[in-house]
Amino acid sequence: MTELVAEELVHVYREGGVRALDGVSLRIGAGERVALIGQNGSGKTTLVRHLNGLLRPTSGRVLVDGADAATLTVAQLARTVGLVFQDPDRQIFAPSVRDEVEFGPRNVGLAGAELRAAVANALAATGLAEAASVNPYDLGGSRRKLLALAGVLAMRTPVLVLDEPTTGQDARGVERVRALIDEAHRSGRTVLTVSHDMRFVAETADRVIVMRQGRVVLDGTPAEAFGPDAWEVLRSTHVEPPLPARVGHRLGLASIATDASLLDALREGAPGAGERPQ
């Protein structure tokens, strides 16, 4: 089981000298479902790109399963950490959907029946089985995003990192991504999601990490991260809590972050639930 650790992680981009990470320390346990949130430029994507070696620390270090990531190549880290980019066009290059999904697992050592099964399962899970022979650029943007996800799913890495997975997805696509995260979690994989979709975050993460100006400013459960006590911190990073959290607060309900928890509280006739907000 793979644990991820950042210790006083600093990253300064050479071009422009931007200090994108400013002493980040955190630990993500094996099998956790974690969301990284915060405004654009808060350091989320910079942080996750250290996990698979695409970026290297200016100072501090990242440990992947106990090993210093700076001592490992991107190819070595790819066996452990699968990263799905925010922009699928930066990830896709093969002439067919099947070739694209095969590339990653083939390069981490899968072959024969194991490779075929991994590819078939990933195509089915992302709804792309019937498009296996299609050129990826004949797919729409939302399906290309699912294709990039399929390619990483097929690698069967113990850690799955998703950068804005719901961008451009309709309701069916969002539900599909949610189901994929649930299945990855059930299978014991660690899932780290970067997202601006707070409703999706509340429904798919067990832990929410809020970043601002390259630092972690809040770390807790969705109920804690989206509860009224955290709203000032959220406002400081231009994040608004999901609607159920705001409605629950107006109704005097505690620990509300998702539609399901709000409905459950209303069904139980929680104090204040029947009162009209003033």
C-alpha positions as CSV (number, residue, x, y, z in Angstrom):
1,M,0.0,0.0,0.0
2,T,1.4,3.4,-1.1
3,E,1.7,6.4,1.2
4,L,2.5,9.9,-0.1
5,V,4.4,12.4,2.0
6,A,5.4,16.0,1.3
7,E,8.0,17.5,3.7
8,E,8.5,21.3,3.7
9,L,8.0,21.2,-0.1
10,V,9.0,24.3,-2.0
11,H,8.9,24.9,-5.7
12,V,10.0,28.1,-7.4
13,Y,9.5,28.2,-11.2
14,R,12.7,29.3,-12.9
15,E,10.7,31.4,-15.4
16,G,9.3,34.3,-13.5
17,G,10.6,33.1,-10.1
18,V,7.0,32.3,-8.9
19,R,7.1,30.5,-5.6
20,A,4.2,28.1,-6.4
21,L,4.7,25.9,-3.3
22,D,5.8,27.5,0.0
23,G,6.7,24.8,2.6
24,V,3.9,22.3,2.1
25,S,3.9,19.4,4.5
26,L,1.2,16.7,4.4
27,R,0.7,13.0,4.5
28,I,-1.8,11.0,2.4
29,G,-2.3,7.5,3.6
30,A,-2.8,4.4,1.4
31,G,-6.3,4.1,0.1
32,E,-7.5,7.6,1.0
33,R,-9.8,9.6,-1.1
34,V,-8.5,13.2,-1.0
35,A,-9.5,16.4,-2.8
36,L,-7.2,19.4,-3.3
37,I,-9.1,22.7,-3.7
38,G,-8.2,26.4,-3.9
39,Q,-8.2,29.2,-6.5
40,N,-6.2,29.0,-9.7
41,G,-2.5,29.5,-8.9
42,S,-2.8,28.2,-5.3
43,G,-0.3,25.4,-6.0
44,K,-2.6,22.4,-6.5
45,T,-1.4,21.2,-9.9
46,T,2.2,22.1,-9.0
47,L,1.9,19.8,-6.0
48,V,0.5,16.8,-7.7
49,R,3.1,17.0,-10.5
50,H,5.8,16.4,-7.9
51,L,4.2,13.1,-7.1
52,N,5.1,11.5,-10.5
53,G,8.3,13.4,-11.1
54,L,7.1,15.9,-13.7
55,L,8.4,18.6,-11.3
56,R,11.2,18.4,-8.9
57,P,11.4,20.3,-5.6
58,T,13.4,23.5,-5.2
59,S,13.7,22.4,-1.6
60,G,12.1,19.9,0.7
61,R,11.1,16.4,-0.6
62,V,8.3,14.1,-1.6
63,L,8.2,10.5,-0.5
64,V,6.3,7.9,-2.6
65,D,5.9,4.7,-0.7
66,G,8.9,5.7,1.5
67,A,11.2,6.5,-1.5
68,D,12.4,10.0,-2.2
69,A,10.7,10.9,-5.5
70,A,13.8,13.0,-6.5
71,T,15.9,9.8,-6.8
72,L,13.4,8.1,-9.1
73,T,12.8,8.6,-12.8
74,V,9.4,9.6,-14.2
75,A,9.1,6.1,-15.7
76,Q,9.8,4.5,-12.3
77,L,7.2,6.7,-10.6
78,A,4.7,6.0,-13.3
79,R,4.4,2.5,-12.0
80,T,3.1,3.9,-8.7
81,V,1.4,7.2,-9.5
82,G,-0.9,7.6,-12.5
83,L,-1.7,11.3,-13.3
84,V,-4.6,12.3,-15.6
85,F,-3.9,15.9,-16.9
86,Q,-6.5,18.6,-16.8
87,D,-6.0,19.0,-20.6
88,P,-6.3,15.6,-22.2
89,D,-4.7,16.9,-25.4
90,R,-1.4,17.2,-23.6
91,Q,-1.6,13.5,-22.8
92,I,-3.1,11.8,-25.9
93,F,-1.0,11.0,-29.0
94,A,-1.8,7.5,-30.3
95,P,-3.7,6.9,-33.6
96,S,-6.6,5.0,-32.0
97,V,-8.4,4.8,-28.7
98,R,-7.3,1.3,-28.1
99,D,-3.6,2.1,-28.9
100,E,-3.9,5.1,-26.5
101,V,-5.2,3.0,-23.6
102,E,-2.6,0.2,-24.3
103,F,0.4,2.6,-24.2
104,G,0.6,3.2,-20.4
105,P,0.1,-0.4,-19.2
106,R,2.4,-1.8,-21.8
107,N,5.2,0.5,-20.7
108,V,4.8,-0.5,-17.0
109,G,5.2,-4.2,-17.9
110,L,1.7,-5.5,-18.7
111,A,1.5,-8.0,-21.5
112,G,-0.6,-10.7,-23.0
113,A,-4.0,-11.6,-21.4
114,E,-3.3,-9.2,-18.5
115,L,-2.8,-6.3,-20.8
116,R,-5.9,-7.2,-22.9
117,A,-8.0,-7.4,-19.7
118,A,-6.7,-4.1,-18.3
119,V,-7.5,-2.3,-21.6
120,A,-10.9,-3.9,-22.0
121,N,-11.9,-3.1,-18.4
122,A,-10.7,0.6,-18.7
123,L,-12.6,1.0,-22.0
124,A,-15.8,-0.4,-20.5
125,A,-15.5,1.6,-17.4
126,T,-15.2,4.9,-19.3
127,G,-17.8,4.0,-21.9
128,L,-15.4,3.9,-24.8
129,A,-15.4,0.2,-25.7
130,E,-17.4,0.9,-28.9
131,A,-14.9,3.6,-29.9
132,A,-11.8,1.4,-29.6
133,S,-10.8,1.9,-33.3
134,V,-11.7,5.6,-33.5
135,N,-9.0,8.2,-33.8
136,P,-8.9,10.1,-30.4
137,Y,-9.2,13.4,-32.1
138,D,-12.5,12.4,-33.6
139,L,-13.9,12.2,-30.1
140,G,-15.4,15.3,-28.4
141,G,-13.5,17.0,-25.7
142,S,-15.3,15.4,-22.8
143,R,-14.7,11.9,-24.2
144,R,-11.0,12.6,-24.8
145,K,-10.9,13.5,-21.1
146,L,-12.4,10.0,-20.4
147,L,-9.9,8.5,-22.7
148,A,-7.0,10.0,-20.8
149,L,-8.5,8.6,-17.7
150,A,-8.9,5.2,-19.3
151,G,-5.2,5.1,-20.2
152,V,-4.2,5.7,-16.5
153,L,-6.8,3.3,-15.1
154,A,-5.4,0.5,-17.3
155,M,-2.0,1.0,-15.7
156,R,-3.4,-0.2,-12.4
157,T,-1.2,2.1,-10.4
158,P,-1.9,2.1,-6.6
159,V,-2.2,5.9,-6.7
160,L,-4.6,7.7,-9.1
161,V,-4.3,11.5,-9.5
162,L,-7.1,13.3,-11.4
163,D,-6.7,17.0,-12.3
164,E,-10.1,18.6,-12.8
165,P,-11.8,15.4,-14.0
166,T,-15.3,16.8,-14.4
167,T,-14.4,19.8,-16.5
168,G,-16.5,19.7,-19.7
169,Q,-18.5,16.7,-18.5
170,D,-22.3,16.5,-18.6
171,A,-24.3,14.9,-15.8
172,R,-23.7,11.4,-17.2
173,G,-20.0,12.1,-17.5
174,V,-19.7,13.4,-14.0
175,E,-21.6,10.3,-12.7
176,R,-19.2,8.1,-14.6
177,V,-16.2,9.8,-13.1
178,R,-17.7,9.5,-9.6
179,A,-18.3,5.8,-10.1
180,L,-14.7,5.3,-11.3
181,I,-13.4,7.0,-8.2
182,D,-15.7,4.9,-6.0
183,E,-14.5,1.7,-7.7
184,A,-10.8,2.7,-7.4
185,H,-11.3,3.4,-3.7
186,R,-13.0,0.0,-3.2
187,S,-10.1,-1.7,-4.8
188,G,-7.7,-0.1,-2.4
189,R,-6.2,2.6,-4.6
190,T,-5.4,6.0,-3.3
191,V,-7.3,8.7,-5.2
192,L,-6.2,12.4,-5.2
193,T,-8.5,14.8,-7.1
194,V,-7.9,18.4,-7.9
195,S,-11.2,20.1,-8.6
196,H,-13.1,23.4,-8.6
197,D,-16.4,21.5,-8.4
198,M,-17.2,21.6,-4.7
199,R,-20.4,19.5,-5.0
200,F,-18.3,16.8,-6.7
201,V,-15.6,17.1,-4.0
202,A,-18.1,16.8,-1.2
203,E,-19.5,13.6,-2.7
204,T,-16.3,11.8,-3.7
205,A,-13.7,12.8,-1.1
206,D,-13.2,11.7,2.5
207,R,-10.7,14.4,3.1
208,V,-10.4,18.0,1.7
209,I,-7.1,19.9,1.6
210,V,-7.5,23.7,0.9
211,M,-4.5,25.5,-0.6
212,R,-3.8,29.2,-0.8
213,Q,-0.7,30.9,-2.2
214,G,1.3,27.7,-2.2
215,R,0.4,26.7,1.4
216,V,-2.1,24.3,3.0
217,V,-4.5,26.4,5.0
218,L,-7.1,23.8,5.9
219,D,-7.3,20.0,6.1
220,G,-10.3,18.1,7.2
221,T,-13.4,16.1,6.3
222,P,-15.8,17.5,3.8
223,A,-18.2,18.4,6.7
224,E,-15.3,20.3,8.4
225,A,-13.9,21.9,5.3
226,F,-17.3,23.1,4.1
227,G,-18.8,23.9,7.5
228,P,-19.4,27.5,8.7
229,D,-16.3,27.6,10.8
230,A,-14.2,27.2,7.6
231,W,-16.1,29.7,5.4
232,E,-13.7,32.6,6.1
233,V,-10.8,30.5,5.0
234,L,-12.6,29.3,1.9
235,R,-13.5,32.9,1.0
236,S,-9.8,33.8,1.3
237,T,-9.1,31.4,-1.5
238,H,-12.2,32.3,-3.6
239,V,-13.9,28.9,-2.9
240,E,-17.6,28.8,-2.1
241,P,-19.0,25.8,-0.1
242,P,-21.4,23.5,-2.0
243,L,-25.1,24.5,-1.9
244,P,-26.1,21.8,0.6
245,A,-23.7,23.2,3.2
246,R,-25.1,26.7,2.8
247,V,-28.7,25.5,2.9
248,G,-28.0,23.3,5.9
249,H,-26.5,26.2,7.7
250,R,-29.5,28.4,7.0
251,L,-31.7,25.6,8.4
252,G,-29.6,25.1,11.5
253,L,-28.3,21.8,10.5
254,A,-24.7,20.7,11.4
255,S,-22.2,18.6,9.4
256,I,-24.0,19.0,6.0
257,A,-21.9,18.8,2.9
258,T,-23.8,16.7,0.3
259,D,-27.2,16.5,-1.1
260,A,-27.7,13.1,0.5
261,S,-26.7,14.3,4.0
262,L,-29.1,17.3,3.6
263,L,-32.0,15.1,2.6
264,D,-31.3,12.6,5.4
265,A,-31.3,15.5,7.9
266,L,-34.6,16.8,6.6
267,R,-36.2,13.4,6.7
268,E,-35.2,13.0,10.3
269,G,-36.9,16.3,11.1
270,A,-33.8,17.9,12.5
271,P,-34.3,21.0,14.7
272,G,-34.7,24.0,12.5
273,A,-35.4,22.0,9.3
274,G,-39.0,23.1,9.1
275,E,-38.3,26.7,9.9
276,R,-38.2,29.3,7.2
277,P,-34.9,31.1,7.1
278,Q,-35.0,34.7,8.1
